[in-house]
């Protein structure tokens, strides 16, 4: 399963939302607005499926 990520609007850094999905399930899911405390800037970000993407294998191995 891949981690669901968003991009911090302040820093541009990828942020893990705390959710993980199989690609097919993610594509078919309906995700209402969610919130996440951003470790990059310390603010709470509201996000939805349109803001999210699945972390690729390459992304997962970057420092």
N, C-alpha and C positions, 0 to 999 in steps of 0.2 A: 504494500500500500504506500501511496505517496503522500507527503505532507502538503496540506493546503496552506499556501503562502499569500501574503499581500505585500504591497510595497509601502513603506512608511512615506507619507506625503511630505514630511519635513526633511528627512535625511536621504530618501531614495533607497534605503536599505531593505532587503527582503526580511519579512517578519513572519514567523511561524504562528498560525492562528490557533494551534492546539488541536486541530482536526486533521484526520488522515482519511483518504478515500482511495479505492480502486478507481482507475481512470473512467471506466464505463459507468460506475455508480455516480461518480462526480458529475459526469456529463448529463446524466439523467436526473440529477437531484434538483430540488427547489430549496435554496438556502435563503431564509429571510434575513433581515439585518441582524448582524452579530457584532459583538465588541471584543476588543483585545487590548490589553495593556502592552504598549510598545516598549521593548527593552532598549530600542535605539534612541528614543526621544523622551520617554517617560509619560507620554500622553495616552489617553484611551482613544482608539480609532474605531469608528463604526464602519463596518464593511459588509458587502453582500457578494453573491456569486460573481457578479460582473467585475468586481474588484480583485477576485481571487484567481489563482492559478496553481497547478500542481507542480511541486518541486521535481525537477528532472534529476536523473542519477548524477549528472555532471555537477549540478548545483549543490547536491548533498555532500559532495566531497571537497568543496571549496572551504578555505579557512574563514 
